[in-house]
Amino acid sequence: MQKVHMLGIGGAGMAGLAQLLHQKGVRISGSDREKSTTAQRLTEQGIPVFFDDDPTPLWEADQCIYSAAIEKSHPLRRKAEARMPTLSRGEAMGLLSRSYSTVAAVAGTHGKTTVTGMLTQIVQQSGNDPSVLIGGHLPSIDGNGHHGRTDLLICEACEFAGSFLHLKRNLGILLNVDNDHLECYGSMEGLKNAFQQFTDGCDRILVYSENEAAMEVTAHHPHRFTYGQQPTDHFRLLSADGQNGFYTVTLQCQGQSFSPIRLCVPGFHNALNALAAAGAALLLGCKPESVSSALASFSGVKRRFEIRYRDEQVVWADDYAHHPQEIAAVLTAAKQMGFSRVTALFQPFTYSRTKLLAKEFAHALRFADQVILTPVMGGREPYDPDVTAQTISRYLPNAQVGKDFSQCAELAATAVQKGELILTMGCGNVYRCGEMIELLLKDRYDFHKIT
């Protein structure tokens, strides 16, 4: 039996790949920089995870897969490349995808994880058991990856470093194209060129008609379907009636109207996500009744407006939003939900994105009543002392800046108001700051975890 060691196994995409391969019978081990709930979950599932640069587990492997966060200079990657076949996560996903007869790949700058989750749940409720790779913990598969019994793979297609270009893609779903990962592509034109390569490789493509760049890169595709609010769309949102941030939607799919569907996930952006998932599911051959029931029962993916704690005083929710467009969408939904005050506690991720989009971050964060900024999490990038939380706060004078998570938690917990929402946002480990806030609030308000 093949043995694979995975570097950076605690990342959302790597964890999903590890889970799927493990369920297929591949012997998996992995290493990561720090302990996390994801790494703990993998260990509980029988996948050993190591937290140092000891190469011993690597020598027991036949092959190594590394995440995009593992640089060429990483000692374990250098050792692996000298001793055995090595693949990036994107390359490994590409090889895996070719073992399926049908691959549905969900791409776009925002919304991929939620739409992948919605589509998975629709396909499951239609009586099928697809294989799944998703960038967040999906309750219906109890993880980020699942090896199904059918020949269909539903996967989240990440654009970072061209990863999604390795995938086989029978049906592509393109949600949007916005200015992110420009450190990889150099310019918006470079990013659009990558998305055009992605869509050109799709047998069929479903695209959001109201995103100009997405329509541009698919303009000449011979089998393009559109979704949106335009009369000419193949899949159309006829109405979206909001109440306290949650929407009841009426969808029309290829001329057929659905009965109204009450969504369990907040925000108008999720009405559009539901439409994208519905359109993709119908293109895959799912029955309309499965679409309605699955969307009505879809409760979300972890770290996507996930309510972590609440009591009679305050609610803490955690969200993965890390781009200005995502922050604006999440905060808009939060402001519609009837809270007395919305506090946004945001962790900027990567120096390049923080520097490039500082003004846009400040503009999006203005939707909140109170803003607290943590230090920048550099992630895969080398430390840049010239880019800090103040890079954003200079455009947002009322924002508070904490020197570390402990101080940020104290700022959030000290002046909490009755009926307040504290919303931690970012794709790093900002949820740990939320856990600190929870401990402080437990002492003051008998704060209870939702079970």
Secondary structure, 3 states (H helix, E strand, C coil): CCEEEEECCCCHHHHHHHHHHHHCCCEEEEECCCCCHHHHHHHHCCCCEECCCCCHHHHCCCEEEECCCCCCCCHHHHHHHHHCCEEEHHHHHHHHHCCCCEEEEEECCCCHHHHHHHHHHHHHHCCCCCEEEEEEEECCCCEEEECCCCCEEEEECCCHHHHHHHCCCCEEEECCCCCCCHHHHCCHHHHHHHHHHHHHCCCEEEEECCCHHHHHHCCCCCCEEEEECCCCCCEEEEEEEEECCEEEEEEEECCEECCCEECCCCCHHHHHHHHHHHHHHHHCCCCHHHHHHHHHHCCCCCCCCEEEEECCCEEEEEECCCCHHHHHHHHHHHHCCCCCEEEEEECCECHHHHHHCHHHHHHHHCCCCEEEECCCECCCCCCCCCCCCHHHHCCCCCCEECCCHHHHHHHHHHCCCCCEEEEEECCCCCHHHHHHHHHHHHHHHCCEECC
